[in-house]
């Protein structure tokens, strides 16, 4: 009972952060770990979280576009893997995908529902009621929390038996095939990140990283250092940031080299 | 004017801290009509409460802050700082009308979102997330802990200091935005991000092609005499020199089996390790640019995985 309470609580947190995008309670790494902890299967939760995190690497809400929903995917999948159903991590990952779509639909629904709440906020503003606007604000946030908590409660109510029966009914070739796909599905996440950032100027750095990684044994920390050094060197040498374009003309910072970043830092 | 200056109202440190905390919930009431507007007004409320005392003043302040607003949730903080500074001046009699306040808001949110998205979503979360996920996949609890702590530390410091910067600089900050600093940070972060993506593509993508491409009988004498050794062991007359002989043959580069099996994987690795993930990444990138949704691609790849397994191409 206590573990059920915490599972629902963590699902609620994941739902709220799914819209806020601040603490990262909705990211698989955090959500699956917490739900694994609540169910007493911490390690399975962590491993599932790490696996799903690779998948969700590129899921980001930019502007008004809504990405696949990591919150519902990680909360329900983590409950199935670490809860009484004891589903395998591979299966957990496979069912996370349709869940991410369902979560996406749900958040779009809530984001539409909150249009009505925004109008109530307008009414409260007319009255000059600060408290009224705050109440609307918290109500909307709770809706986003419930968006994840309620589906998790439904899965709990259905119970481990029917869930396992349904999953066992899936033929072997599908589950093994899904596991194979799970190995390379992460490229979608990479491609989404690259799609957002790639410019002609930046592609060489991608290929440099690829070549170094494919043929060397350097670990990620060393790679991070190389990447950082490359970025710093590039910024120092690129004429775009360095030439005498005179954007330091106003020279109010008096930092000598006219570096605008120095000017901002010196103002601190 | 002189009596007004005596009654000047100023925001306290507490108001600023309160705004900082509230800005965490900027997106709570995100809606399709005016997006972050309710959360924005919610974040401005400590300032409104301090600066305006009458019902009418508060009503008009709330209304002008319930206008459309949308940006990356973290880079809203410097804009909040600027708006607090503007409201403070307005409350103390400066000629700042609603249009000016809205203009600054709208003018800043676009360029700042263009900085926040690639830095936080495009670089920081994938890099930190991938690093921590790697640890987590081996079951280490340090993975999630590092992810959570590092992320929130950076985020909270950024929200606070950028809000303070906005508050102190006021509208001057718009000039800094136009300057090279923002572009420099964005470019630097994107270089790191692209480099790490290049690193991750071959390293953490698992594509294994055990399908047999060719099976060639090895020339006589080119295979190590392992069958002979096995016969000797079973016959009970194995000798040290026989073992040394076979080990020598293996060390000399002779084949372990009488047949040389080449799988598709071997062929690909000879070309370049990680070639298959790279090609797949470019196919996905191409599909994304054709506006195929990520979810459709993911479902498609699951289907490909099932087919490839069923036909024995991949495992």
Interface residues (C-beta under 8 A of the other chain):
Chain A: X16 X19 X20 X21 X22 X23 X24 X27 X29 X30 X33 X42 X43 X46 X47 X49 X50 X51 X53 X54 X56 X57 X58 X59 X60 X62 X63 X64 X67 X68 X94 X97 X100 X101 X104 X111 X112 X114 X115 X117 X118 X121 X122 X124 X125 X126 X127 X128 X130 X133 X134 X136 X137 X138 X140 X141 X144 X173 X174 X176 X177 X178 X179 X180 X181 X182 X183 X184 X185 X186 X187 X188 X189 X190 X191 X192 X193 X194 X195 X196 X197 X198 X199 X201 X202 X203 X205 X206 X207 X208 X209 X210 X211 X212 X213 X214 X215 X220 X221 X223 X224 X226 X227 X228 X230 X231 X232 X234 X235 X238 X241 X247 X260 X261 X263 X264 X267 X268
Chain B: X24 X25 X26 X27 X28 X29 X30 X31 X32 X33 X34 X35 X37 X38 X39 X41 X42 X45 X48 X49 X54 X55 X56 X57 X58 X59 X62 X63 X66 X70 X73 X113 X117 X118 X121 X122 X123 X125 X126 X127 X129 X130 X131 X132 X133 X134 X135 X136 X137 X138 X139 X140 X141 X143 X144 X147 X148 X151 X152 X155 X165 X168 X169 X176 X179 X180 X181 X183 X184 X185 X187 X188 X189 X190 X191 X192 X193 X194 X195 X196 X197 X198 X199 X200 X201 X202 X203 X204 X205 X206 X207 X208 X272 X273 X274 X277 X278 X280 X281 X284 X285 X288 X289 X294 X295 X297 X298 X299 X301 X302 X303 X304 X305 X306 X307 X308 X309 X310 X314 X315
